[in-house]
Amino acid sequence: MVMAWAALKAGNLARGRACLLWTTVLATAFLVVKFLEYRAHIVIGDVPSRDNFFATYYTLTGLHGLHVFGGIVMMTTLSLPALAPSLNAWATTSTLRPVTGTPLTENRPSLLTATMISLG
């Protein structure tokens, strides 16, 4: 993800696309592996109610899985206009524009507002 950001910031669209694609592929592979791992644990009785270890394990890895899934959704949604030329009309008519030339600290109120709106 960081490599994709750096490539896109440098104007290297091809490398940025490739890095986003690989990030999405690897994130999907992680979720598939976690699903198979969960299934194997559940079959042999390693469920959250068994003990504190498995309760903590499922909680932490489950939350991480939600984070990864959310990232996949966001990367896919935000990458479609760049990856599919037929969607470029949507990208140019969108009211959302990237913030450029300002440090992240100046954008915290807008990031906080977006987070609160998405949670609420």
Phi, psi and omega in degrees: 000316180295320178295322177296315179300314181296318180295316180294321178296325178280355179088010180268084186295320181297314179293322177299317178298315181298317180294320177296319179297313180296322177299316179294318179297313181292324177294319177295319177298320177301315180295323178295315179298316179298319178299313180296321179295315178302314182300317179295320178294317183294321180301322182269006174095008178275080182251163182303329182282353182292310179198177183294327180302309183289330175298315179291318180302309181294324179295308183293313181289329176293316177295321177296320177298320176297319178298315180295316179299316177300321177296320178298314180299313182294314180298318180294313181298315183281341181269339185306315180299326180281330184272329183245109182303331181292342179266002181297332177297321177297319183295324183278340179261358181293146178276350179275128179234144178292147176272124181235152174080005178234143178290159182301327183297331179285343183261004183302317179300320180289324176294319178296316180298316179297320179295315181295321179295319181291332179276334189271000000 
